[in-house]
Amino acid sequence: MKEVRSIEDVMLQISNMNKENSICQFVLPGKGRFIIVLQEQDDSSTHAVIQNPYLEQNVIDSTGLEKQIGAMSASELMRNPFL
């Protein structure tokens, strides 16, 4: 597991991610261990999920959960002054 000390290190780790290398683990001193998982979005698969009412509710619930736990997008990570 790599130790990162700056946002540039985090962004370098993220930029190296791809379909084969889809999990990034690193330690941020003073904050803890982080795991980032790359999930490629396929519009056709997303459309199929939305057509299923049960799965549609799961998508809605997970989106709400992301907001509740404070999930951050890559652009929000870049703007975070604490990283």
C-alpha positions in Angstrom: 0.0 0.0 0.0 1.4 3.4 -1.0 1.7 6.3 1.3 0.6 9.6 -0.3 1.6 13.0 1.0 0.0 15.4 -1.5 -3.0 15.8 -3.8 -0.7 15.3 -6.7 0.2 11.8 -5.4 -3.5 11.0 -5.1 -4.2 12.2 -8.6 -1.3 10.3 -10.0 -2.7 7.1 -8.4 -6.1 7.8 -9.8 -4.8 8.6 -13.3 -3.0 5.3 -13.4 -6.3 3.4 -12.8 -7.9 1.5 -15.7 -10.1 -1.5 -16.3 -7.4 -4.0 -15.4 -6.0 -1.8 -12.5 -9.4 -0.7 -11.0 -8.5 -0.7 -7.2 -6.3 1.9 -5.7 -5.3 1.7 -2.0 -3.2 4.3 -0.2 -2.5 5.6 3.3 -2.9 9.3 4.0 -0.8 10.1 7.2 -3.0 11.4 9.9 -6.2 10.4 8.1 -6.1 6.7 7.5 -6.4 4.1 4.8 -8.3 4.8 1.6 -9.6 2.4 -1.1 -10.8 3.8 -4.5 -12.6 1.6 -6.9 -12.9 2.6 -10.5 -16.4 1.7 -11.9 -16.8 2.3 -15.6 -20.2 3.5 -16.5 -21.9 2.0 -19.5 -25.0 3.9 -20.5 -26.7 0.7 -21.8 -26.2 -1.1 -18.5 -27.4 1.9 -16.5 -30.5 2.1 -18.7 -31.2 -1.6 -18.1 -31.0 -1.0 -14.3 -33.4 1.9 -14.4 -36.0 -0.2 -16.2 -36.1 -2.6 -13.3 -38.1 -1.0 -10.4 -36.3 -2.9 -7.7 -32.9 -2.0 -9.1 -34.0 1.6 -9.7 -34.8 1.9 -6.0 -31.4 0.6 -5.1 -29.8 3.2 -7.3 -31.8 5.9 -5.6 -31.0 4.6 -2.2 -27.2 4.3 -2.9 -27.1 7.8 -4.3 -28.7 9.1 -1.1 -26.3 7.1 1.0 -23.3 8.6 -0.9 -24.6 12.0 0.0 -25.2 11.0 3.7 -21.7 9.6 4.2 -20.0 12.4 2.4 -18.7 10.6 -0.7 -16.5 12.9 -2.8 -16.0 13.1 -6.5 -12.5 13.3 -8.0 -13.0 17.1 -8.6 -14.1 17.6 -5.0 -10.9 15.8 -3.9 -8.8 18.1 -6.0 -10.4 21.2 -4.4 -10.0 19.8 -0.8 -7.4 21.9 1.0 -6.8 19.3 3.6 -5.3 16.8 1.2 
